[in-house]
Amino acid sequence: MNLFNEARDVIAGGVNSPVRAFAAVGGDPVFFKSARGAWLETEDGRRLIDYVGSWGPMILGHCHPDVIDAVVQAAKNGLSFGAPCVLETQIARKIRELMPSLERIRMVSSGTEATMSAIRLARGHTGRDKIIKFEGCYHGHSDSLLIKAGSGALTLGIPSSPGVPAGLAENTITLSYNDAEAVRAAFAELAEQIACIIVEPIAGNMNMVPPVAGFLETLREECSKAGAILIFDEVMTGFRVAKGGAQALFGIQPDLTTLGKIIGGGMPAAAFGGRADIMSSIAPDGPVYQAGTLSGNPVAMAAGLATLEKIDEPGFYEALGARTRQLTDGLLSAAQDAGIPLTTENQGGLFGFVFSDDAPIRRFEQVAAANVDRFKAFFHGMLDAGVYLAPSAFEAGFVSAAHGDEEISTTLDAARKVLKRLS
């Protein structure tokens, strides 16, 4: 029985999100039936150490008892009301406590919905149309964000997917991540037309690329001078790299923030929020329309709230960060012993590694030039050894509080053997 072929018969592409198809690494995707702690169980009975964590939400590990109990209790009271419930207020209050820049919050159901809504709000609030984004950052699949860079910093962008109208590219400026001078040049020419900048404060969708000194500060400065809105897309980094997200880590306060993944605790939930005066432009208080039938549904709110309560416990991020560093230090050491060029990054429960000797990795072009074939071989070698990594060289990885000495040491033992074979 080939589960992937069966899925392809009824599901477009055989998957419900493209990276799951293993197109970037080859072979058929793994089908999972259960998970607990740091481990996954496949449909054919294999146990794998998980460094994908449902692409970030599972910061406590899978099936944390507090989260499961909260979900069960909420589900017993009803799966969805399509009307206000107290859990929405409670999680919004908790988010604001942990991330004070979110003075007002709107819950939604996905990160794409959060970023799409935040950009619409920025345009509606400022009365401007143009947005700035950065090559290598991913903000979901809404039309305005599927625009790649043109041939020059200020040339028109190009739709990167069929179905995206070319006209949208006229209002999307795509610059190089970590290029502060390009940002200054864009504002020097177009300041009065720019509604917002949207950026991953730590890029996690071209592997893991931190900001260089002064980059985020330049974004804040240029937006403040021009009356544009600075949006931090913390769908990935929010509560993953630090308790207050990347904005707390770097001491930069955005005007709007988008969140997802961890705030749903594994259930579909996301949010956008920020300055109260900007958020007052959202309906019903203001003219910018946004709505969602399942936004703030009680089961997702319960899972998210239980997760946020756990990560707020003393010492949580110190322990998580130490475990992640143990992993990346071990990977780097194993690669050096095998004579294979590798660069690594880590922060909180987020990590990345790139098969390249061009360290440190700070630009999209550096990631694109890395040895992808070596990553493919490493991915499959690790999978055969019982370790599940993201099936793409351009995705960051995730460590959870459930990863202990056993999981890390087993992972590094496998990495040493696989890298030695690849050398």
C-alpha positions in Angstrom: 0.0 0.0 0.0 1.4 3.4 -1.0 -0.2 6.0 1.1 1.1 8.9 -1.0 -0.4 7.4 -4.2 -3.7 7.0 -2.4 -3.6 10.6 -1.2 -2.8 11.8 -4.7 -5.9 10.2 -6.0 -8.1 12.6 -3.9 -5.9 15.4 -2.7 -4.3 17.9 -5.0 -0.6 17.0 -5.1 -1.2 14.4 -2.4 -0.6 16.9 0.3 -2.4 19.9 1.8 0.7 22.1 2.0 3.5 21.9 -0.7 6.6 21.3 1.4 5.1 18.1 2.8 5.4 16.5 -0.6 9.2 16.0 -0.3 9.7 17.6 -3.7 12.8 19.4 -2.4 14.5 16.3 -1.1 13.1 13.5 -3.3 11.2 10.4 -2.3 7.7 10.0 -0.8 6.6 11.9 2.2 6.3 10.2 5.6 2.8 9.7 7.0 2.3 10.1 10.7 -0.3 8.6 13.0 0.7 9.8 16.5 3.2 12.0 18.4 4.2 12.4 22.0 6.9 14.6 23.5 9.8 14.9 21.1 8.8 11.8 19.1 6.7 11.0 16.1 5.3 7.6 15.1 4.8 6.8 11.5 1.9 4.8 9.9 4.4 1.9 9.4 5.4 1.9 13.1 8.7 3.8 13.0 9.6 6.2 15.8 11.4 9.4 14.8 12.9 12.3 16.8 11.0 15.4 15.7 12.7 18.7 14.8 9.8 20.0 12.7 7.3 20.3 15.6 4.4 20.9 13.2 6.5 23.7 11.8 6.9 25.5 15.1 3.8 25.3 17.3 4.9 22.4 19.5 7.3 24.3 21.8 6.2 22.1 24.7 6.4 18.9 22.7 3.6 16.9 21.4 0.6 16.0 23.6 1.6 18.0 26.6 -0.9 17.0 29.3 -1.8 20.5 30.3 -2.6 21.4 26.7 -4.6 18.2 26.0 -6.6 18.7 29.2 -7.4 22.3 28.2 -8.5 21.2 24.7 -10.7 18.3 26.0 -12.4 20.6 28.5 -13.0 23.3 25.9 -14.3 20.7 23.4 -16.8 19.4 25.9 -18.4 22.8 26.0 -18.6 23.3 22.3 -16.2 23.3 19.3 -17.2 26.7 17.9 -19.7 29.4 18.7 -19.1 32.0 16.0 -19.7 34.5 18.9 -17.5 35.9 21.7 -16.2 33.7 24.4 -14.2 34.5 27.5 -11.2 32.4 26.4 -10.6 35.0 23.6 -10.2 37.8 26.1 -8.0 35.6 28.3 -5.5 34.7 25.6 -5.4 38.2 24.2 -4.6 39.5 27.7 -1.9 36.9 28.1 -0.4 37.8 24.7 -0.3 41.5 25.6 1.3 40.7 28.9 4.1 38.8 27.2 4.4 41.2 24.2 3.3 44.7 25.3 3.5 46.3 21.9 0.2 44.5 21.0 -2.1 47.0 22.7 -5.1 45.7 20.8 -5.3 42.2 19.2 -7.5 40.5 16.6 -7.5 36.7 16.5 -7.6 34.8 13.2 -7.0 31.2 12.1 -3.7 31.2 10.2 -0.5 33.1 9.7 -1.3 33.9 6.1 -4.6 35.4 7.3 -2.7 37.5 9.9 -0.2 38.9 7.5 -2.8 39.6 4.8 -5.0 41.4 7.3 -2.1 43.4 8.8 -1.1 44.7 5.4 -4.7 45.6 4.5 -4.9 47.4 7.8 -1.6 49.3 7.2 -2.8 50.4 3.7 -6.2 51.4 5.0 -4.8 53.3 8.0 -2.2 55.2 6.0 -4.2 55.7 2.8 -1.1 54.4 0.9 -0.6 51.4 -1.4 3.0 50.4 -1.6 4.6 47.8 0.7 8.2 46.8 1.2 9.1 43.1 1.8 12.4 41.2 1.7 13.6 38.4 -0.5 13.8 35.2 1.3 11.2 36.1 3.9 7.9 34.3 3.7 4.7 35.9 4.9 2.0 33.5 3.7 0.5 33.0 0.3 -1.7 36.1 -0.2 -1.3 37.7 -3.5 0.5 40.9 -2.4 3.2 38.7 -0.8 4.0 36.3 -3.7 6.0 38.9 -5.5 9.7 38.3 -6.1 12.4 41.0 -6.7 12.8 42.7 -10.1 16.2 43.3 -11.6 17.1 46.3 -9.5 16.3 47.5 -6.0 13.5 49.8 -7.1 12.3 48.1 -10.3 8.9 46.6 -10.5 8.5 43.2 -8.8 7.4 40.1 -10.6 4.6 37.7 -9.6 6.2 34.5 -8.3 3.1 32.4 -8.9 0.5 32.1 -11.6 -2.7 33.5 -10.5 -1.1 36.6 -8.9 -2.1 39.7 -11.0 0.8 41.6 -12.5 -0.8 44.8 -11.3 -0.1 43.9 -7.7 3.6 43.9 -8.4 3.5 47.6 -9.0 2.7 48.1 -5.3 5.2 45.6 -3.8 8.8 46.5 -3.4 11.0 43.5 -2.8 14.5 44.3 -1.3 17.4 42.2 -0.1 17.2 41.1 3.5 19.8 42.8 5.7 20.4 45.6 3.2 19.8 48.8 5.1 21.0 51.0 2.3 18.4 49.6 -0.1 15.7 50.5 2.5 17.0 54.1 2.8 17.0 54.4 -1.0 13.5 53.1 -1.3 12.2 55.6 1.2 14.2 58.5 -0.3 12.3 58.0 -3.6 8.9 56.7 -2.5 8.4 57.6 1.2 5.0 59.2 0.8 3.7 56.2 -1.1 4.9 53.5 1.3 2.2 52.1 3.6 4.4 49.6 5.5 7.4 47.4 5.8 6.8 43.7 6.6 9.7 41.7 7.8 10.7 38.5 9.6 12.9 40.0 12.4 14.8 36.7 12.2 14.2 35.1 8.8 13.1 31.5 9.2 12.1 30.6 5.7 15.4 30.8 4.0 16.8 28.6 6.7 17.6 30.7 9.8 19.1 34.2 9.0 19.5 36.7 11.8 19.4 40.5 11.2 22.8 42.3 11.0 23.4 45.1 13.4 21.5 48.2 12.4 19.1 46.6 9.9 16.0 46.5 12.1 16.9 49.8 13.6 16.9 51.3 10.1 13.5 49.9 9.3 12.2 51.5 12.5 13.8 54.8 11.8 12.6 55.0 8.2 9.0 54.0 9.0 8.9 56.6 11.8 10.2 59.4 9.6 7.8 58.6 6.8 4.7 57.8 8.8 4.8 54.2 7.4 3.9 51.2 9.6 6.5 48.7 10.6 5.1 45.1 10.7 7.1 42.4 12.4 6.0 39.0 11.1 6.6 36.9 14.3 4.4 34.0 13.2 7.6 31.9 13.5 9.7 33.8 16.0 6.9 34.9 18.4 7.4 33.1 21.7 9.9 30.8 19.9 13.2 32.8 20.2 12.4 34.6 23.5 9.4 35.1 25.8 8.6 38.5 24.2 9.5 37.4 20.7 12.3 38.8 18.5 11.1 42.4 19.3 12.0 41.8 22.9 15.3 40.2 21.9 16.4 43.1 19.8 14.7 45.9 21.7 12.7 47.2 18.6 9.0 48.0 18.9 7.0 47.5 15.7 3.7 49.2 15.0 2.0 45.9 14.2 2.9 42.3 14.9 1.6 39.1 13.3 1.6 35.9 15.4 0.7 32.2 14.8 2.0 28.7 15.5 2.7 28.8 19.3 -0.3 30.9 20.2 -2.5 28.0 18.9 -0.6 25.3 20.8 -1.0 23.0 17.8 -4.5 24.1 16.9 -5.3 26.6 14.0 -4.9 30.0 15.5 -3.0 33.2 14.7 -3.3 36.9 15.5 -2.3 40.4 14.5 -2.2 43.4 16.7 -0.3 46.5 17.7 -0.8 50.2 18.4 -4.3 50.9 19.6 -4.8 53.8 17.2 -4.0 51.6 14.2 -6.1 48.7 15.4 -9.0 51.1 15.8 -9.2 51.3 12.0 -10.4 47.6 11.9 -14.1 47.0 11.7 -16.4 47.3 13.6 -14.5 50.3 15.1 -13.2 51.5 11.7 -13.6 51.1 8.0 -11.0 48.4 7.2 -12.9 45.1 6.9 -11.7 41.8 8.3 -13.7 38.8 9.5 -13.5 35.1 10.2 -16.1 32.5 11.1 -13.7 30.3 13.2 -11.5 33.2 14.5 -11.1 32.8 18.3 -12.8 29.4 18.5 -12.7 28.1 22.1 -10.7 24.9 21.4 -7.8 26.8 19.8 -7.9 29.5 22.4 -7.7 26.9 25.2 -4.8 25.2 23.6 -2.9 28.4 23.0 -3.6 29.8 26.4 -2.4 26.6 28.1 0.8 26.8 26.0 1.5 30.4 26.8 1.0 29.8 30.5 3.7 27.0 30.4 6.3 29.1 28.5 5.9 31.9 31.1 7.3 29.7 33.8 10.7 30.7 35.3 13.7 29.3 33.5 11.8 28.0 30.5 13.7 29.8 27.8 17.1 29.4 29.5 16.6 25.6 29.4 15.2 25.6 25.9 18.1 27.8 24.5 20.7 25.6 26.2 19.2 22.5 24.6 19.2 24.1 21.2 22.8 25.2 21.5 23.8 21.7 22.5 22.3 20.5 19.2 23.8 23.1 16.9 27.2 22.9 18.7 27.2 19.2 18.2 26.2 19.4 14.5 29.0 21.9 13.9 31.6 19.7 15.7 30.4 16.6 13.8 30.7 18.4 10.4 34.2 19.7 11.3 35.3 16.2 12.2 34.0 15.0 8.8 35.7 17.8 7.0 32.3 19.1 5.7 31.6 22.9 5.6 28.6 23.7 7.8 27.3 26.9 9.4 24.7 26.9 12.2 22.5 29.4 13.9 20.4 29.1 17.1 18.2 31.3 19.3 15.8 30.1 21.9 14.0 27.0 20.3 14.9 28.0 16.7 17.9 26.7 14.8 19.3 26.4 11.3 22.2 24.8 9.5 23.5 25.3 6.0 26.1 23.3 4.1 28.3 26.2 3.3 31.7 27.7 4.3 30.5 31.2 3.7 29.9 32.1 7.3 28.1 33.9 8.7 25.0 33.4 6.5 23.2 36.8 6.4 21.8 37.1 2.9 19.4 35.1 0.7 22.1 34.8 -2.0 24.4 32.9 0.5 21.6 30.4 1.3 20.8 29.9 -2.3 24.4 29.2 -3.1 24.7 26.4 -0.4 25.2 22.7 -1.2 21.6 21.6 -1.5 22.6 18.1 -2.8 24.5 17.5 0.4 21.5 18.6 2.4 19.3 16.1 0.5 21.7 13.2 1.3 22.0 14.3 4.9 18.2 14.6 5.3 17.6 11.1 4.0 20.5 9.7 6.0 19.1 11.2 9.2 15.6 10.0 8.4 16.9 6.5 7.9 18.6 6.8 11.3 15.3 7.9 13.0 15.6 11.7 13.0 13.0 13.8 11.2 14.3 17.2 9.9 12.4 19.7 7.8 12.3 18.3 4.2 13.9 21.4 2.7 17.3 23.1 2.9 15.5 26.4 3.2 13.5 25.8 6.4 14.6 26.4 10.0 14.3 23.7 12.6 12.6 23.6 16.0 13.6 22.2 19.4 11.0 21.7 22.1 11.0 21.6 25.9 10.5 17.8 25.5 13.9 17.3 23.8 16.2 15.9 26.5 19.7 14.5 26.7 18.5 11.2 25.1 17.0 12.9 22.0 20.0 15.2 21.5 22.7 12.6 22.0 20.8 10.2 19.7 20.5 12.9 17.1 24.2 13.8 17.2 25.3 10.2 17.1 23.3 9.8 13.9 24.7 13.0 12.5 28.3 12.0 13.1 27.7 8.7 11.2 25.8 10.3 8.3 28.3 13.1 7.9 31.2 10.7 7.9 29.6 8.8 5.1 29.1 12.0 3.1 32.7 13.2 3.5 
